[in-house]
Amino acid sequence: MLSKLSAALVAIVLVLAPVLILFLANLGREKMAAVVGVFVLFFIFGASLVIELTPQEIFVFVVG
């Protein structure tokens, strides 16, 4: 139970952190794109630790 709750909280933080950074910081377009790219990579890495991802799933994840 506690592990599922902690995994859900980590996922929520990973999803909301770039949104908060983009709204609270005054960044240019290049830096905004870099922030989103870094968090997408972090989220893929985190998802790959939890479940086994195929290359097709990683592609769909990045494109989505």
Secondary structure in CASP SS format (residue, H / E / C, confidence):
PFRMAT SS
TARGET T0000
AUTHOR 0000-0000-0000
METHOD secondary structure of the structure
MODEL  1
M C 1.00
L H 1.00
S H 1.00
K H 1.00
L H 1.00
S H 1.00
A H 1.00
A H 1.00
L H 1.00
V H 1.00
A H 1.00
I H 1.00
V H 1.00
L H 1.00
V H 1.00
L H 1.00
A H 1.00
P H 1.00
V H 1.00
L H 1.00
I H 1.00
L H 1.00
F H 1.00
L H 1.00
A C 1.00
N C 1.00
L C 1.00
G C 1.00
R H 1.00
E H 1.00
K H 1.00
M H 1.00
A H 1.00
A H 1.00
V H 1.00
V H 1.00
G H 1.00
V H 1.00
F H 1.00
V H 1.00
L H 1.00
F H 1.00
F H 1.00
I H 1.00
F H 1.00
G H 1.00
A H 1.00
S H 1.00
L H 1.00
V H 1.00
I C 1.00
E C 1.00
L C 1.00
T C 1.00
P H 1.00
Q H 1.00
E H 1.00
I H 1.00
F H 1.00
V H 1.00
F H 1.00
V H 1.00
V H 1.00
G C 1.00
END
